[in-house]
Amino acid sequence: MSEPVQPPVEHATVLIIGAGFAGMGAAIKLREAGIRDVLILERASTVGGTWRDNTYPGCACDIPSHLYSYSFHLNPDWSHHYSRQPEIQAYLEGVRSHFTLDSLLRTGADCERAEFDAKTARWTVFCKDGRRFEGRFLIGGLGPLRIPHTPQLPGIDRFAGPTMHSARWDPSIDLVGKRVGVVGSGASAIQVVPNIADQTGHLEVFQRTPPWVAPRFDPAFAPWLKRAFRAAPVLMMLLRLAIYLRHEAYFFAAFGGPNWMRERVRAMFTKHIVDELGSEEAAKALIPEYTPGCKRILSASDWYSTLRRDDVTLHPSGVAEVTDTGVVLSNGRAVDLDVLIWCTGFVVDQPLGQMDVIGPDGRNLRAVWGQRPRAHLGMSVAGFPNLFLLLGPNTGLGHNSVVIMIEAQIRYIVRALQYTLGRGAHTWVDVTREAEDAFVAEVNGKQGDLVWATGCTSWYLNPSGENFSIWPGSTLSYMLRTARFDAENYSLGRAEG
């Protein structure tokens, strides 16, 4: 019996995994810098990443549209101050078309393993369908909000009715007239609940911990204003700057500011909740005990009004067990349901998911990281040459647009690649262990002064209370920090073969 024919290996100077904001942005800027031999490996059939996968009712961004977009590709046609999922996905499809990325794109490339060969100083990426790709540099743009998290509760597989995670929304599941349970009260829940309440017969919302929810100012952009944006793009740039400065101020007010300022923010948010619910007693279950910003501050203008509806019941108690007919809460109450929806977020402590990334010494990056992913400036990991991460450890944000961080990282990576390419055809660059350790120590040292270390549990921290996800500073400080490629923190090597 003959062996199956292996597809030929595709070669490129740079392999990019992921075709969302990070991956496509990197490809665009690499080409602009003259590094044109690039391939983008995307597991799905089209681009978009998070905004392709999350299609639940009400899905929208919590950063204003004119800031949640590339600075080099502004969009005059956003319909609202905050974009909905279909618009963001359409924007990213438009980026793909405008910058003619199709020739670089390899869809259906579900990467399961990447290996660095010290003899050739090249990475080989293996995909589930048998395809292989080889490149000198590997850039991970997989995105942190990719793998849905469903809590492993007793009886999780017992529920007899339809069930789904918000990140894998199934429009074929009929909600009309049904008793629907929504587990969670985070970013997806506060969008899903108001947008399905008119369909369901009764909506049961299970809240383990209340979020701080700020009111959302979300006007539609008038046609005349869109025309003005199109005629004078500088207006979009000025609006973007104003939005950026307002959000950057949040860091100094709620995240890294003095206690009196944090308490003022708490009082402002508390008053908003009481006003929305009508009395302090009615608002009691919805006012968090933790400091605003310790978990992500959310924004919505229909969350509290939806919870006041007669056909919506808020249960300020977590789910302890799933049964054939519904759930049992931690307070012992059983609730029967027809449909169960998990709005329980993502697995964020595995930036590379289940993908195996193997360094020249045979070590697997997931095993190296364990519960505390770490990388110099969130991009470079010691012992993994010519590998760069976008939105890696300690580069997430709780106050501003991650697109700003992505663009800063892309600029840094382009400089790193230019530096390495200028030193010979078989050269690799590897961040030193000392530089990586110093960065982690710096991040850990700043933790005690910031709001997410004030006592709550959140996806920002690992089980040991270490911040592995959030940048402990302003975006301006990160942009300044990454404005040059710090070659002194890297070692150079050459192919052994």
Backbone torsions as a table, in degrees:
resi	resn	phi	psi	omega
1	MET	NA	129.0	-175.7
2	SER	-75.1	149.2	177.1
3	GLU	-70.9	145.2	176.8
4	PRO	-62.1	141.7	-178.6
5	VAL	-74.8	123.8	177.9
6	GLN	-81.5	135.9	176.2
7	PRO	-64.5	150.1	-179.6
8	PRO	-63.9	150.9	178.2
9	VAL	-77.3	131.9	174.5
10	GLU	-92.4	139.4	-176.6
11	HIS	-115.1	146.7	173.8
12	ALA	-157.0	160.6	174.4
13	THR	-69.1	-41.4	-177.2
14	VAL	-127.6	129.7	171.3
15	LEU	-107.3	128.6	178.4
16	ILE	-116.6	127.7	178.8
17	ILE	-101.1	117.0	179.0
18	GLY	109.8	134.9	-177.6
19	ALA	-122.8	48.7	171.6
20	GLY	-101.5	-154.2	178.3
21	PHE	-55.2	-43.6	-174.8
22	ALA	-69.5	-54.1	-174.9
23	GLY	-64.3	-46.0	-179.8
24	MET	-67.5	-39.1	177.9
25	GLY	-60.4	-40.7	178.8
26	ALA	-63.7	-44.2	-179.7
27	ALA	-61.5	-42.8	-179.0
28	ILE	-61.7	-47.5	-176.1
29	LYS	-74.1	-30.3	174.5
30	LEU	-64.7	-43.8	178.9
31	ARG	-63.6	-40.6	178.6
32	GLU	-61.1	-31.5	-179.1
33	ALA	-83.7	2.3	178.4
34	GLY	93.8	1.0	177.3
35	ILE	-95.9	89.3	-168.0
36	ARG	-99.0	-12.0	-178.2
37	ASP	-86.2	79.6	-170.8
38	VAL	-130.4	142.4	171.0
39	LEU	-126.9	139.4	175.4
40	ILE	-108.3	121.5	-178.8
41	LEU	-101.7	117.3	-175.0
42	GLU	-125.1	126.9	-176.2
43	ARG	-69.3	-28.7	-177.0
44	ALA	-89.5	-174.4	-177.3
45	SER	-90.7	-7.3	178.7
46	THR	-152.1	178.2	-176.5
47	VAL	-84.3	175.4	172.5
48	GLY	126.1	-29.6	177.6
49	GLY	58.8	-126.1	-179.1
50	THR	-53.5	-39.3	-174.2
51	TRP	-81.9	-10.9	169.8
52	ARG	-84.8	-39.3	-171.6
53	ASP	-81.1	-33.3	-175.9
54	ASN	-94.2	104.6	-175.8
55	THR	-122.7	19.8	-178.1
56	TYR	-66.3	155.2	-178.8
57	PRO	-57.6	130.3	178.2
58	GLY	85.8	1.1	-177.0
59	CYS	-58.9	124.8	-178.3
60	ALA	-154.1	165.5	178.8
61	CYS	-87.2	149.1	177.5
62	ASP	-100.5	14.0	171.2
63	ILE	-117.3	135.4	-178.4
64	PRO	-54.7	144.6	-171.4
65	SER	-54.1	-43.5	-174.2
66	HIS	-72.0	-10.6	173.8
67	LEU	-104.3	-26.3	179.2
68	TYR	-91.5	63.9	-179.9
69	SER	-166.3	165.6	-178.8
70	TYR	-68.5	139.9	176.1
71	SER	-66.2	-24.1	-177.9
72	PHE	-95.4	3.8	177.9
73	HIS	-148.0	73.3	-178.4
74	LEU	-74.3	151.0	-175.9
75	ASN	-119.1	114.3	-179.5
76	PRO	-78.8	-5.6	-168.7
77	ASP	-108.7	15.1	174.9
78	TRP	-56.0	136.5	-176.7
79	SER	-79.5	-32.4	-176.5
80	HIS	-134.3	168.7	176.5
81	HIS	-59.3	-40.9	176.4
82	TYR	-111.6	124.6	-175.5
83	SER	-79.2	145.8	171.9
84	ARG	-85.8	161.5	-177.3
85	GLN	-53.9	-47.6	-178.5
86	PRO	-59.3	-34.7	179.6
87	GLU	-70.6	-40.0	179.4
88	ILE	-66.4	-41.6	177.7
89	GLN	-63.0	-41.0	177.8
90	ALA	-64.3	-37.8	176.9
91	TYR	-60.3	-45.8	-178.9
92	LEU	-68.2	-36.7	173.5
93	GLU	-63.1	-37.6	177.4
94	GLY	-66.1	-36.4	175.6
95	VAL	-61.8	-45.8	178.3
96	ARG	-54.7	-44.5	-177.9
97	SER	-73.1	-47.7	-175.5
98	HIS	-59.7	-40.2	-176.9
99	PHE	-97.5	14.0	176.0
100	THR	44.6	61.5	-176.5
101	LEU	-91.4	-4.9	-174.7
102	ASP	-57.3	-37.5	-177.5
103	SER	-68.5	-19.8	179.5
104	LEU	-92.0	-17.1	-168.0
105	LEU	-87.5	131.9	174.1
106	ARG	-121.6	98.2	-177.3
107	THR	-83.0	163.9	-177.6
108	GLY	68.8	13.0	-178.5
109	ALA	-94.1	83.1	180.0
110	ASP	-84.0	98.8	-172.9
111	CYS	-76.1	125.4	179.9
112	GLU	-115.4	-13.1	-178.8
113	ARG	-157.9	140.6	173.5
114	ALA	-134.5	133.8	-177.0
115	GLU	-129.0	136.8	175.0
116	PHE	-100.3	127.4	179.8
117	ASP	-103.5	113.0	-178.3
118	ALA	-66.6	-24.2	-179.4
119	LYS	-68.8	-34.9	-178.9
120	THR	-107.9	-10.5	-175.3
121	ALA	56.7	44.8	-179.5
122	ARG	-137.1	151.9	174.9
123	TRP	-94.6	139.6	170.1
124	THR	-117.7	128.5	179.4
125	VAL	-109.2	128.3	-179.3
126	PHE	-107.2	129.8	-179.4
127	CYS	-105.9	159.5	-176.0
128	LYS	-63.4	-28.6	-178.0
129	ASP	-86.3	7.9	177.4
130	GLY	97.0	-12.6	179.1
131	ARG	-68.7	147.7	176.7
132	ARG	-129.2	144.0	179.7
133	PHE	-131.8	138.8	-178.7
134	GLU	-124.4	133.7	-179.0
135	GLY	-150.7	158.2	179.4
136	ARG	-74.8	-37.3	-179.8
137	PHE	-120.9	147.9	177.2
138	LEU	-125.7	125.6	178.5
139	ILE	-117.3	123.7	178.8
140	GLY	-95.0	113.8	176.7
141	GLY	-121.0	44.9	-171.4
142	LEU	-74.9	-27.7	-179.8
143	GLY	86.4	139.5	-176.7
144	PRO	-80.4	-20.9	-176.0
145	LEU	-104.4	72.7	-168.8
146	ARG	-128.3	-38.3	-175.2
147	ILE	-104.8	112.1	-179.2
148	PRO	-60.4	139.8	177.2
149	HIS	-105.0	122.8	172.5
150	THR	-118.9	121.3	-176.5
151	PRO	-61.4	140.5	-178.8
152	GLN	-85.7	80.3	-177.4
153	LEU	-93.8	154.4	173.6
154	PRO	-57.0	133.9	178.3
155	GLY	77.3	15.8	-173.4
156	ILE	-56.1	-28.4	-178.2
157	ASP	-99.6	6.7	-173.6
158	ARG	-85.9	-26.1	-172.2
159	PHE	-56.8	128.3	-173.8
160	ALA	-82.8	-20.2	-177.5
161	GLY	-88.1	179.1	177.5
162	PRO	-65.3	144.3	177.8
163	THR	-142.4	150.4	178.3
164	MET	-159.3	157.5	172.7
165	HIS	-94.5	146.2	-178.5
166	SER	-57.6	-31.5	-179.0
167	ALA	-79.3	-5.5	175.6
168	ARG	-130.9	56.0	-173.1
169	TRP	-63.4	133.1	-179.6
170	ASP	-112.7	100.7	-176.7
171	PRO	-67.4	-12.1	179.5
172	SER	-77.6	-13.8	178.1
173	ILE	-76.6	121.4	-175.7
174	ASP	-81.1	121.4	178.9
175	LEU	-102.9	-8.7	-171.7
176	VAL	-65.2	121.0	177.0
177	GLY	74.1	4.8	-175.3
178	LYS	-92.3	157.4	171.2
179	ARG	-88.2	108.9	-171.3
180	VAL	-111.7	132.1	176.0
181	GLY	-105.0	132.0	176.4
182	VAL	-114.9	117.5	-179.7
183	VAL	-94.3	117.1	179.6
184	GLY	118.7	156.7	178.1
185	SER	-142.6	35.5	179.7
186	GLY	-96.6	-152.8	-170.6
187	ALA	-60.2	-40.9	-179.4
188	SER	-76.4	-38.5	-178.3
189	ALA	-61.6	-40.9	-176.6
190	ILE	-71.2	-11.2	173.3
191	GLN	-97.0	-40.9	-179.0
192	VAL	-65.0	-50.0	-171.7
193	VAL	-56.5	-52.3	179.7
194	PRO	-62.9	-25.2	-174.3
195	ASN	-92.7	-5.1	174.3
196	ILE	-117.3	-5.5	-174.7
197	ALA	-61.5	-31.7	179.9
198	ASP	-74.4	-18.8	-179.7
199	GLN	-88.9	-41.6	-170.4
200	THR	-72.1	154.5	172.8
201	GLY	-72.6	-46.2	173.0
202	HIS	-149.7	138.5	-176.2
203	LEU	-111.5	123.1	177.7
204	GLU	-107.1	120.9	-177.3
205	VAL	-111.5	122.8	-176.8
206	PHE	-105.9	112.2	-173.0
207	GLN	-114.7	114.0	176.2
208	ARG	-78.4	-46.1	-179.8
209	THR	-136.6	127.6	179.9
210	PRO	-70.6	146.4	175.4
211	PRO	-93.7	158.8	165.4
212	TRP	-83.3	121.7	-176.9
213	VAL	-121.1	115.9	178.6
214	ALA	-88.0	149.8	176.6
215	PRO	-64.5	146.2	-177.9
216	ARG	-107.7	121.5	174.2
217	PHE	-91.4	107.0	-169.5
218	ASP	-134.0	63.2	179.6
219	PRO	-74.1	155.3	171.9
220	ALA	-76.9	146.0	175.4
221	PHE	-80.2	125.5	-179.4
222	ALA	-66.9	149.6	179.3
223	PRO	-54.6	-38.3	-178.7
224	TRP	-65.6	-33.4	-179.9
225	LEU	-71.3	-37.8	176.0
226	LYS	-62.7	-39.4	177.8
227	ARG	-63.8	-39.4	178.4
228	ALA	-64.6	-41.1	176.9
229	PHE	-59.6	-40.3	-177.4
230	ARG	-70.4	-38.3	-177.6
231	ALA	-76.9	-32.6	-177.4
232	ALA	-134.9	83.1	-177.3
233	PRO	-55.2	-21.4	178.7
234	VAL	-60.5	-27.5	177.5
235	LEU	-64.7	-39.0	176.6
236	MET	-66.2	-37.7	179.8
237	MET	-65.3	-39.0	178.8
238	LEU	-68.8	-40.7	177.3
239	LEU	-63.5	-43.6	178.5
240	ARG	-58.8	-43.5	179.8
241	LEU	-63.2	-43.0	-179.7
242	ALA	-62.7	-43.4	178.2
243	ILE	-63.4	-43.6	-179.6
244	TYR	-59.0	-48.0	-177.7
245	LEU	-64.1	-38.0	178.4
246	ARG	-63.9	-44.7	-179.8
247	HIS	-71.3	-35.3	177.5
248	GLU	-63.8	-32.3	178.5
249	ALA	-65.4	-26.7	178.3
250	TYR	-59.1	-35.6	-178.8
251	PHE	-61.8	-44.5	-176.5
252	PHE	-76.0	-20.8	179.6
253	ALA	-87.8	-54.8	-171.3
254	ALA	-102.9	-24.6	-171.2
255	PHE	-99.8	-47.8	-177.6
256	GLY	-118.3	10.4	-175.9
257	GLY	-82.8	176.3	179.0
258	PRO	-69.4	163.2	-176.3
259	ASN	-60.2	-37.6	-177.9
260	TRP	-63.7	-34.0	179.6
261	MET	-72.3	-39.6	177.3
262	ARG	-61.7	-40.3	179.9
263	GLU	-67.6	-32.3	177.2
264	ARG	-67.4	-39.8	175.9
265	VAL	-63.3	-42.2	179.0
266	ARG	-60.8	-44.6	-179.3
267	ALA	-62.8	-39.2	-179.7
268	MET	-65.0	-46.4	179.4
269	PHE	-66.8	-39.4	179.8
270	THR	-62.2	-43.0	178.7
271	LYS	-61.1	-39.6	179.2
272	HIS	-61.3	-44.4	-178.8
273	ILE	-64.8	-45.1	179.5
274	VAL	-62.2	-42.4	179.1
275	ASP	-62.8	-39.0	-178.7
276	GLU	-69.1	-37.6	-176.7
277	LEU	-89.6	-15.9	174.6
278	GLY	98.3	-19.8	179.0
279	SER	-163.8	160.0	178.3
280	GLU	-64.9	-35.6	-179.6
281	GLU	-65.1	-45.0	-179.8
282	ALA	-66.9	-28.6	-176.9
283	ALA	-88.8	-7.6	-170.6
284	LYS	-53.9	-46.1	-176.5
285	ALA	-73.2	-10.2	-175.2
286	LEU	-108.8	1.4	178.8
287	ILE	-98.4	113.8	-178.5
288	PRO	-65.2	152.9	175.7
289	GLU	-87.8	-20.3	-177.6
290	TYR	-86.3	164.7	-178.0
291	THR	-72.4	136.6	176.7
292	PRO	-54.6	131.6	-179.0
293	GLY	101.0	-17.9	176.7
294	CYS	-63.4	-39.5	163.3
295	LYS	-109.7	166.2	-177.6
296	ARG	-59.8	130.8	173.9
297	ILE	-76.5	127.3	-177.3
298	LEU	-99.8	168.4	177.7
299	SER	-139.6	133.5	178.6
300	ALA	-168.1	152.1	177.8
301	SER	-114.2	2.6	-178.6
302	ASP	-127.5	5.4	-178.4
303	TRP	-68.1	-55.3	-176.3
304	TYR	-68.9	-37.3	179.0
305	SER	-66.1	-33.2	177.3
306	THR	-68.3	-39.4	180.0
307	LEU	-67.0	-18.2	178.0
308	ARG	-80.7	-11.1	-175.8
309	ARG	-66.0	147.9	178.5
310	ASP	-67.2	-27.1	-178.3
311	ASP	-95.7	17.6	175.4
312	VAL	-128.4	129.1	178.4
313	THR	-119.8	124.5	175.4
314	LEU	-92.9	127.3	175.1
315	HIS	-108.8	106.5	-179.4
316	PRO	-78.9	58.9	-176.3
317	SER	-155.3	140.4	179.8
318	GLY	-76.8	162.6	177.3
319	VAL	-83.5	127.6	-179.9
320	ALA	-99.6	-28.0	-174.5
321	GLU	-156.6	148.0	174.3
322	VAL	-107.0	136.3	179.3
323	THR	-117.0	-179.7	177.5
324	ASP	-60.4	-34.0	-170.5
325	THR	-110.5	-1.5	-178.3
326	GLY	167.1	-134.7	-177.6
327	VAL	-136.6	157.9	170.1
328	VAL	-115.3	128.6	-176.7
329	LEU	-86.2	167.4	-179.1
330	SER	-66.1	-18.3	175.7
331	ASN	-88.5	4.6	176.4
332	GLY	93.5	-9.0	-177.5
333	ARG	-76.3	136.5	175.9
334	ALA	-99.4	136.5	-179.6
335	VAL	-126.9	120.3	177.5
336	ASP	-80.6	143.5	-176.3
337	LEU	-140.5	155.3	171.1
338	ASP	-97.7	-34.1	-178.0
339	VAL	-136.6	141.8	180.0
340	LEU	-123.2	124.8	-178.7
341	ILE	-118.9	127.1	178.2
342	TRP	-96.1	113.7	172.2
343	CYS	-110.2	66.3	-168.9
344	THR	-117.6	21.4	169.6
345	GLY	76.5	-153.5	-169.4
346	PHE	-131.1	160.7	172.0
347	VAL	-80.9	106.6	-173.1
348	VAL	-105.5	-7.5	-178.7
349	ASP	-91.7	10.3	175.5
350	GLN	-128.0	78.1	-175.0
351	PRO	-55.6	-24.3	-180.0
352	LEU	-106.5	8.5	-178.8
353	GLY	61.0	-137.1	179.6
354	GLN	-93.8	9.0	178.9
355	MET	-69.7	133.4	177.2
356	ASP	-90.9	122.1	176.4
357	VAL	-115.7	113.7	-170.8
358	ILE	-109.5	123.0	178.8
359	GLY	-80.6	178.8	-176.3
360	PRO	-64.0	-21.4	179.5
361	ASP	-95.5	8.9	177.1
362	GLY	86.9	1.1	-178.7
363	ARG	-79.1	142.3	177.6
364	ASN	-91.7	128.5	-175.5
365	LEU	-60.1	-36.2	178.4
366	ARG	-61.7	-40.4	178.8
367	ALA	-69.4	-37.4	177.6
368	VAL	-61.8	-42.3	-178.0
369	TRP	-72.8	-43.5	-174.2
370	GLY	59.7	-131.1	-178.6
371	GLN	-87.4	-2.9	-176.5
372	ARG	-129.9	80.1	173.8
373	PRO	-54.7	141.8	-175.8
374	ARG	-149.3	144.1	178.0
375	ALA	-162.3	143.6	176.4
376	HIS	-62.5	121.3	-176.8
377	LEU	57.2	19.2	-179.2
378	GLY	75.7	8.4	-172.4
379	MET	-123.3	-35.4	-171.0
380	SER	-121.6	133.3	-178.7
381	VAL	-114.0	126.5	-179.7
382	ALA	-60.3	134.0	179.9
383	GLY	91.5	2.4	179.1
384	PHE	-129.8	81.5	-172.3
385	PRO	-63.7	149.2	174.6
386	ASN	55.2	25.8	174.8
387	LEU	-111.4	131.4	177.7
388	PHE	-133.3	139.9	-178.2
389	LEU	-111.4	141.1	172.5
390	LEU	-106.2	132.6	-173.3
391	LEU	55.0	43.1	177.3
392	GLY	-78.3	-164.4	-176.6
393	PRO	-54.4	137.2	175.9
394	ASN	62.1	31.8	173.6
395	THR	-127.2	8.2	172.7
396	GLY	-75.3	169.0	-178.2
397	LEU	-132.6	152.2	172.2
398	GLY	-115.2	1.6	-172.0
399	HIS	-134.5	-11.5	-173.1
400	ASN	-147.4	-175.0	-174.4
401	SER	-80.6	126.3	178.0
402	VAL	-67.9	-16.9	177.5
403	VAL	-62.0	-31.7	176.3
404	ILE	-62.8	-44.0	178.7
405	MET	-65.8	-42.2	179.2
406	ILE	-58.2	-46.6	-177.9
407	GLU	-66.1	-37.2	176.7
408	ALA	-63.5	-41.8	179.5
409	GLN	-67.5	-39.3	178.7
410	ILE	-61.7	-43.7	178.9
411	ARG	-59.1	-43.1	179.7
412	TYR	-63.7	-46.0	-177.0
413	ILE	-66.1	-40.0	176.7
414	VAL	-58.2	-43.6	179.1
415	ARG	-65.6	-38.6	179.2
416	ALA	-63.0	-42.7	179.8
417	LEU	-67.7	-40.9	178.1
418	GLN	-61.9	-40.8	178.5
419	TYR	-61.1	-46.2	-176.5
420	THR	-70.7	-43.2	179.4
421	LEU	-61.8	-31.4	-179.5
422	GLY	-74.1	-4.4	-177.5
423	ARG	-112.5	21.9	172.8
424	GLY	117.3	159.3	-171.3
425	ALA	-72.5	-21.3	-174.3
426	HIS	-121.9	28.5	-177.0
427	THR	-91.0	143.8	170.2
428	TRP	-124.3	157.7	179.9
429	VAL	-125.0	138.0	-175.8
430	ASP	-140.0	126.2	179.6
431	VAL	-64.9	144.7	-179.0
432	THR	-75.8	151.8	176.6
433	ARG	-61.0	-36.0	-178.8
434	GLU	-63.3	-42.3	179.5
435	ALA	-65.8	-42.7	178.7
436	GLU	-63.1	-45.4	179.7
437	ASP	-62.3	-39.4	-179.5
438	ALA	-65.2	-38.8	179.2
439	PHE	-66.3	-44.5	179.0
440	VAL	-63.1	-41.8	178.0
441	ALA	-62.3	-38.6	178.0
442	GLU	-63.9	-46.0	178.9
443	VAL	-61.4	-46.6	180.0
444	ASN	-63.7	-36.0	-179.6
445	GLY	-66.3	-30.7	179.7
446	LYS	-82.6	-13.3	-172.5
447	GLN	-58.3	-42.7	-173.9
448	GLY	-64.8	-20.1	-177.7
449	ASP	-91.4	-3.2	-171.1
450	LEU	-111.5	160.4	-166.4
451	VAL	-67.6	-30.9	-176.4
452	TRP	-75.0	1.9	174.1
453	ALA	-104.9	18.3	-174.8
454	THR	-93.0	9.2	170.3
455	GLY	126.4	-10.1	-179.8
456	CYS	-90.0	165.5	171.3
457	THR	-102.9	138.6	-178.4
458	SER	-154.0	170.6	178.0
459	TRP	-72.1	-5.4	175.1
460	TYR	-68.9	-28.4	-170.4
461	LEU	-114.8	151.5	173.8
462	ASN	-86.3	176.5	-177.4
463	PRO	-58.1	-22.4	178.6
464	SER	-87.4	2.0	179.6
465	GLY	83.9	11.7	179.0
466	GLU	-87.4	136.8	176.8
467	ASN	-81.0	108.2	179.2
468	PHE	-108.3	-2.4	-169.3
469	SER	-118.7	-34.7	-169.9
470	ILE	-100.2	140.0	172.6
471	TRP	-72.9	123.5	-174.3
472	PRO	-86.8	52.9	-179.4
473	GLY	-171.6	-173.6	177.8
474	SER	-78.8	161.5	175.3
475	THR	-67.5	-31.2	177.8
476	LEU	-60.7	-43.2	-180.0
477	SER	-63.5	-35.3	178.7
478	TYR	-71.0	-41.0	178.7
479	MET	-61.6	-40.4	178.0
480	LEU	-66.9	-38.9	-178.0
481	ARG	-66.2	-31.6	-176.2
482	THR	-105.4	15.1	-175.3
483	ALA	-69.2	-20.8	176.9
484	ARG	-132.4	153.6	174.3
485	PHE	-81.9	116.5	-175.7
486	ASP	-83.5	74.9	-174.9
487	ALA	-58.3	-25.3	-179.6
488	GLU	-65.3	-16.5	178.8
489	ASN	-95.1	9.4	-178.7
490	TYR	-124.7	152.0	171.4
491	SER	-108.8	152.9	179.0
492	LEU	-107.6	147.5	175.3
493	GLY	-144.6	171.3	179.6
494	ARG	-132.1	156.7	178.8
495	ALA	-54.5	140.4	-176.8
496	GLU	-81.5	-25.7	-174.7
497	GLY	-80.4	NA	NA
